[in-house]
């Protein structure tokens, strides 16, 4: 970790404490459920198995899980909106 990473960002001091909103950290099953809901809002269908694999192999970072889900959808073709275990393994195990 570089020196820059050890110091708090100046923006944290500029924002008044009451204006800071802590986001819930989703893990495990809660992250899987969130991923499926978020994917549906974007027009994708993610199976339970695919969501489980994405969280298991990517970790608890919601941004990374969502990005991997989008890549998995592309593995099925440019117009694909269905993400299953096949698409996930094609992307994450390649």
N, C-alpha and C positions, 0 to 999 in steps of 0.2 A: 504494500500500500504506500502510495506516495505521500509526501508532505501535504499536498493539496487535499487529500482524502481525510486527513485527520482533523482538519479545522472545520467547524460548522460553517455552513454557507451564510453569507451576509444577509440573504433574504429572510432567513429565519429570525433575525433580530429586527428586521424592518416590519414584520407583520405582528400586530398585537395578538397576544396569547388567546383572547376570546374569539379571534377570527380563524384560528387554526382548527381544522376538522380532522380528526384521526379516522382513517379508513380502516374498516375491519380487515384483518388478515384471514383469508380463507385458506383452509388446509384440508387435504384429504377429500372426503365425501362432499363437504360444503363447496370446495373448489370445483369438483366435478359437476355438481348441480349448477353452480354459477356459470360454468363454461357452457353447458348445454343450453341454459337460458339465454346467455349472451349470443351464442351461435345462432339460436333461433331468431333472435332479434335482427341478426344480419342476414337471415335467409338460409342458414345452413341447418342441416339435421345431423346431430352427433349422437351415435349410439352410446349406451352406458359403457360398453366395453372399450370403445374408443376414448371416451372421457377418462376412464380409469387408467388406461395405458398412457395417455398424454400427461396426466398428473404424476403417475408413477415414474415415468422416464424423464420428464422435464423438471419436476419439482413444484414447489408451492408458489412460484412467481406467476401471478395471473397474466401478466403481459407476455411472458415467454410461452405459457400454455396456449394462450389465444393465438399467438403468432404461429406456433407449431400446428395448431388446428387448421389455420388458413393454408399453410403449406401442404398439409395432408389432403385438404380438399382439392388442391391443384394436382395432386398425384393422380386423382381420378379423371383428370381432363380439365380443360379450360372452363367448361360450363357446369362442372360437377358441384353439387351442393350437399351431397350425402357423404358423411365421414364415418367410416367404420374402422374396425381393427385392421383391415387390409390396407387402407390408405395410411393409417398411422404407422404401421410397421414398415411400409414402403419408404416413408420419410425418415423415421427415427432409427431404423436399423440398417439403413443403406450405407 
